[in-house]
Amino acid sequence: LVPLQAIIGGIAQWYFSSTLGISGVLLGLIISFALTVFWGLPLTYLIKANKG
């Protein structure tokens, strides 16, 4: 999950920073978090909790 976040974050930060500057870097970080960890960690926890 974390390598995927790094790839998405790098691409999003590069893309948005070229148009928005430093705000684009922050937007890229937010997008990478929202697309991966925001839903991925709770989902992983629920799957492991249901197996227990």
C-alpha positions as CSV (number, residue, x, y, z in Angstrom):
1,L,0.0,0.0,0.0
2,V,2.8,2.4,0.9
3,P,4.8,1.9,-2.4
4,L,1.5,2.6,-4.3
5,Q,1.1,5.8,-2.3
6,A,4.6,6.9,-3.1
7,I,4.1,6.4,-6.8
8,I,0.7,8.2,-6.8
9,G,2.2,10.9,-4.6
10,G,5.2,11.5,-6.8
11,I,3.1,11.7,-10.0
12,A,0.5,14.0,-8.4
13,Q,3.0,16.3,-6.8
14,W,5.0,16.6,-10.0
15,Y,1.9,17.3,-12.1
16,F,0.2,19.8,-9.7
17,S,3.4,21.6,-8.7
18,S,4.1,22.5,-12.3
19,T,0.7,24.3,-12.4
20,L,0.0,25.4,-8.8
21,G,3.5,25.7,-7.3
22,I,3.9,24.7,-3.6
23,S,0.1,24.4,-3.2
24,G,0.3,21.7,-5.9
25,V,2.7,19.7,-3.7
26,L,0.3,19.8,-0.8
27,L,-2.6,18.8,-3.2
28,G,-0.6,15.9,-4.5
29,L,0.1,14.7,-0.9
30,I,-3.6,14.9,-0.1
31,I,-4.6,13.1,-3.2
32,S,-2.2,10.2,-2.7
33,F,-3.3,9.9,0.9
34,A,-7.0,9.9,-0.1
35,L,-6.5,7.3,-2.8
36,T,-4.5,4.8,-0.7
37,V,-4.1,5.0,3.1
38,F,-7.4,6.8,3.9
39,W,-9.4,3.7,2.9
40,G,-6.7,1.1,2.7
41,L,-5.8,0.9,6.4
42,P,-9.4,0.7,7.7
43,L,-10.2,-2.0,5.1
44,T,-7.1,-4.0,6.1
45,Y,-8.0,-3.7,9.7
46,L,-11.6,-4.9,9.1
47,I,-10.4,-7.9,7.0
48,K,-7.9,-8.9,9.8
49,A,-10.5,-8.4,12.5
50,N,-13.1,-10.6,10.8
51,K,-10.6,-13.4,10.5
52,G,-9.8,-13.4,14.2
